[in-house]
């Protein structure tokens, strides 16, 4: 069985490692916020290894 990482932690790590450096390098003065928006156990922090079987993955959407 794979090591389980909670959805919030996975998305935060993805954002910090990939998205944040791109934003800071290309848009120095931009004020922004980031968060996981949606529905489901991962957004609420209730996800577990079983909940990864549906709609559980990395998420990054830019508006």
Sine and cosine of phi, psi and omega as CSV:
sin_phi,cos_phi,sin_psi,cos_psi,sin_omega,cos_omega
0.00,0.00,0.66,-0.75,0.00,-1.00
-0.94,0.35,0.40,-0.92,0.11,-0.99
-0.94,0.35,0.74,-0.67,-0.03,-1.00
-1.00,0.02,0.72,-0.70,0.11,-0.99
-0.84,-0.54,0.79,-0.61,0.01,-1.00
-0.86,0.50,0.58,-0.81,-0.06,-1.00
-0.82,0.58,-0.68,0.74,0.02,-1.00
-0.88,0.47,-0.67,0.74,0.02,-1.00
-0.92,0.39,-0.65,0.76,0.01,-1.00
-0.89,0.46,-0.73,0.68,-0.01,-1.00
-0.93,0.38,-0.61,0.79,0.04,-1.00
-0.90,0.44,-0.69,0.72,0.03,-1.00
-0.89,0.45,-0.67,0.75,0.04,-1.00
-0.88,0.47,-0.73,0.69,0.01,-1.00
-0.88,0.48,-0.75,0.66,-0.05,-1.00
-0.91,0.42,-0.56,0.83,-0.05,-1.00
-0.99,0.13,-0.57,0.82,-0.12,-0.99
-0.91,-0.41,-0.80,0.60,-0.12,-0.99
-0.96,0.27,-0.74,0.67,-0.06,-1.00
-0.84,0.54,-0.72,0.69,0.03,-1.00
-0.88,0.48,-0.59,0.81,0.02,-1.00
-0.92,0.39,-0.71,0.70,0.01,-1.00
-0.88,0.47,-0.74,0.67,-0.05,-1.00
-0.93,0.38,-0.53,0.84,0.01,-1.00
-0.96,0.27,-0.62,0.79,-0.12,-0.99
-0.99,-0.16,-0.34,0.94,-0.06,-1.00
-0.71,-0.71,0.93,0.37,-0.13,-0.99
-0.80,0.60,-0.67,0.74,-0.12,-0.99
-1.00,-0.02,-0.04,1.00,-0.08,-1.00
-0.92,0.38,0.78,-0.63,0.13,-0.99
-0.99,-0.14,0.80,-0.60,-0.07,-1.00
-0.56,-0.83,0.24,-0.97,0.14,-0.99
-0.71,-0.70,0.34,-0.94,-0.02,-1.00
-0.66,-0.75,0.54,-0.84,0.03,-1.00
-0.23,-0.97,0.26,-0.97,0.06,-1.00
-0.99,-0.14,0.92,-0.40,-0.06,-1.00
-0.91,-0.42,0.66,-0.75,0.04,-1.00
0.46,-0.89,-0.44,-0.90,0.01,-1.00
-0.76,-0.65,0.38,-0.93,0.06,-1.00
0.85,-0.52,0.19,-0.98,-0.08,-1.00
-0.91,0.42,-0.51,0.86,-0.01,-1.00
-0.93,0.37,-0.60,0.80,0.02,-1.00
-0.92,0.38,-0.62,0.79,-0.03,-1.00
-1.00,0.10,-0.17,0.99,0.00,-1.00
1.00,0.08,0.25,0.97,-0.02,-1.00
-0.99,-0.16,0.12,0.99,-0.07,-1.00
-0.94,0.33,0.44,-0.90,0.06,-1.00
-0.60,-0.80,-0.05,-1.00,-0.06,-1.00
-0.86,0.51,-0.52,0.86,0.00,-1.00
-0.95,0.31,-0.59,0.81,-0.07,-1.00
-0.95,0.31,-0.09,1.00,0.03,-1.00
-0.97,0.24,0.00,1.00,-0.03,-1.00
-0.99,0.14,-0.10,0.99,-0.01,-1.00
-0.51,-0.86,0.78,-0.62,0.07,-1.00
0.74,0.67,0.65,0.76,-0.01,-1.00
-0.85,-0.53,0.91,-0.41,-0.03,-1.00
-0.16,-0.99,0.03,-1.00,0.09,-1.00
-0.89,0.46,0.56,-0.83,0.02,-1.00
-0.64,-0.77,0.75,-0.67,0.11,-0.99
-0.45,-0.89,0.89,-0.45,0.00,-1.00
-0.77,-0.63,0.71,-0.71,-0.03,-1.00
-0.93,-0.37,0.79,-0.61,0.04,-1.00
-0.91,-0.42,0.00,0.00,0.00,0.00
